[in-house]
Amino acid sequence: MATPRIHAAAALGDLVREARLAQGLSQTELAADAAVGRQWLVGLEAGDKASAPLDMVLRVLRALALDVTLAGSHREGRPVPERPTLPTASDILSRYEKRP
């Protein structure tokens, strides 16, 4: 199965709910397994946790054994910008070695 690409909180919530139901878990059971509150999980599944703490989201994904790719959304027709090339540690260190 391909790793789902998540572009929005609602899509993450849908994925979590579908995986939970497919595994026969209640919200209470998943919340306990992931060490999050049930009401918090309800909000995540509803897509209401756009600014959820990453550690909590990761605990839920881990409890469900889900792998996802988080992707920024882009308007249709616009190219996805290339990632900038970041300097390596060697590049950074060499800058300091050249200083008097």
Secondary structure as a PSIPRED ss2 file (coil, helix, strand):
# PSIPRED VFORMAT (PSIPRED V4.0)

   1 M C   1.000  0.000  0.000
   2 A C   1.000  0.000  0.000
   3 T C   1.000  0.000  0.000
   4 P C   1.000  0.000  0.000
   5 R E   0.000  0.000  1.000
   6 I E   0.000  0.000  1.000
   7 H C   1.000  0.000  0.000
   8 A C   1.000  0.000  0.000
   9 A H   0.000  1.000  0.000
  10 A H   0.000  1.000  0.000
  11 A H   0.000  1.000  0.000
  12 L H   0.000  1.000  0.000
  13 G H   0.000  1.000  0.000
  14 D H   0.000  1.000  0.000
  15 L H   0.000  1.000  0.000
  16 V H   0.000  1.000  0.000
  17 R H   0.000  1.000  0.000
  18 E H   0.000  1.000  0.000
  19 A H   0.000  1.000  0.000
  20 R H   0.000  1.000  0.000
  21 L H   0.000  1.000  0.000
  22 A H   0.000  1.000  0.000
  23 Q C   1.000  0.000  0.000
  24 G C   1.000  0.000  0.000
  25 L C   1.000  0.000  0.000
  26 S C   1.000  0.000  0.000
  27 Q H   0.000  1.000  0.000
  28 T H   0.000  1.000  0.000
  29 E H   0.000  1.000  0.000
  30 L H   0.000  1.000  0.000
  31 A H   0.000  1.000  0.000
  32 A H   0.000  1.000  0.000
  33 D H   0.000  1.000  0.000
  34 A H   0.000  1.000  0.000
  35 A C   1.000  0.000  0.000
  36 V C   1.000  0.000  0.000
  37 G C   1.000  0.000  0.000
  38 R H   0.000  1.000  0.000
  39 Q H   0.000  1.000  0.000
  40 W H   0.000  1.000  0.000
  41 L H   0.000  1.000  0.000
  42 V H   0.000  1.000  0.000
  43 G H   0.000  1.000  0.000
  44 L H   0.000  1.000  0.000
  45 E H   0.000  1.000  0.000
  46 A C   1.000  0.000  0.000
  47 G C   1.000  0.000  0.000
  48 D C   1.000  0.000  0.000
  49 K C   1.000  0.000  0.000
  50 A C   1.000  0.000  0.000
  51 S C   1.000  0.000  0.000
  52 A C   1.000  0.000  0.000
  53 P C   1.000  0.000  0.000
  54 L H   0.000  1.000  0.000
  55 D H   0.000  1.000  0.000
  56 M H   0.000  1.000  0.000
  57 V H   0.000  1.000  0.000
  58 L H   0.000  1.000  0.000
  59 R H   0.000  1.000  0.000
  60 V H   0.000  1.000  0.000
  61 L H   0.000  1.000  0.000
  62 R H   0.000  1.000  0.000
  63 A H   0.000  1.000  0.000
  64 L C   1.000  0.000  0.000
  65 A C   1.000  0.000  0.000
  66 L C   1.000  0.000  0.000
  67 D C   1.000  0.000  0.000
  68 V C   1.000  0.000  0.000
  69 T E   0.000  0.000  1.000
  70 L E   0.000  0.000  1.000
  71 A C   1.000  0.000  0.000
  72 G C   1.000  0.000  0.000
  73 S C   1.000  0.000  0.000
  74 H C   1.000  0.000  0.000
  75 R C   1.000  0.000  0.000
  76 E C   1.000  0.000  0.000
  77 G C   1.000  0.000  0.000
  78 R C   1.000  0.000  0.000
  79 P C   1.000  0.000  0.000
  80 V C   1.000  0.000  0.000
  81 P C   1.000  0.000  0.000
  82 E C   1.000  0.000  0.000
  83 R C   1.000  0.000  0.000
  84 P C   1.000  0.000  0.000
  85 T C   1.000  0.000  0.000
  86 L C   1.000  0.000  0.000
  87 P C   1.000  0.000  0.000
  88 T C   1.000  0.000  0.000
  89 A H   0.000  1.000  0.000
  90 S H   0.000  1.000  0.000
  91 D H   0.000  1.000  0.000
  92 I H   0.000  1.000  0.000
  93 L H   0.000  1.000  0.000
  94 S H   0.000  1.000  0.000
  95 R H   0.000  1.000  0.000
  96 Y H   0.000  1.000  0.000
  97 E H   0.000  1.000  0.000
  98 K C   1.000  0.000  0.000
  99 R C   1.000  0.000  0.000
 100 P C   1.000  0.000  0.000
